[in-house]
């Protein structure tokens, strides 16, 4: 079967989404294992939000700074810090 350019592009896009999703799960698993070994449980929603930001090199802006600062390597700031 010959693939058109559009089909190849869609297949490549889907593959890149799968790789990013796997990277997120691996990063989250490592962070979760580290936090659990330290006796610091974290809500799964917070874990995935933080790891999504971390994996993309983004700063997380939240009022819930203490929860997210436990995620190693994640930059966390409050809205007040952004607005001055």
N, C-alpha and C positions, 0 to 999 in steps of 0.2 A: 504494500500500500504506500502510495506517495503522499507525503504530507504537504499541505500548502504552507506558505510562510506564516499565515495566521495560526494554523494548528501548531506549528513548531513554537511560535512565540507563546501561545497559551500553555503548552506543555512545559516550557522553560519557566514561565511565571508560576505555575502550580508547583513545580519542583522547588523554586526558591522560597515559596511560602512554607512548604514542608520543612525545608532546612531551617528556616527562621523559627518555626514552631518547635522543632526538636531542640534547637539551641536554647530556647526559652525554658523548656522542660528540664534540660540538663543543668542550666544555671540555677533554676529554682530548686532542684533536687539537692545540689551542692550547698546552697544557702540553708535549706531546711535541715540538712544533716548537721551542718555546723551549729546552727541555732539550737537544735535539739541536744547536741552534745554539750552545749553550754547551759542547758536547762532553761532556755528562753523560747518557749513556744510562740508561734506567730500564726495569725489567721491566714488561711490559704489565699483569700482574696488579696490581702495586703502583700503577701509573698509574691504573687503573680504580677500585681501592679508594680511593685518595686523592681522586680526582675525584668519586666518589660521595659521600664525606663532605663535600668542599668545596662541591659543588653543593647540598647540603641544609643548609649552615651548621653542620655538626657538627664536633666536635673528634675527631681520631683518636687512640686510645690504643693504643700499640704499643711493643715493645722495639726495633723497627727504626727508630728516630727519624731517623737520618741519611739513609736512603733517602727517607722521606716529607717531610722538611723542604725538599727541593728543589722540591716542588710549591708554586708561588707562591700565597700566600693561605691555605694550609691550616694550621690549628692542630693541632699534634702534641704529645702529652705521653706520658710513660711511665706504666705502672701505679704505679710507686713515687711519682710526683708526685701521683697521685690518692689513694693510700692513706696518704701521709705518711710 
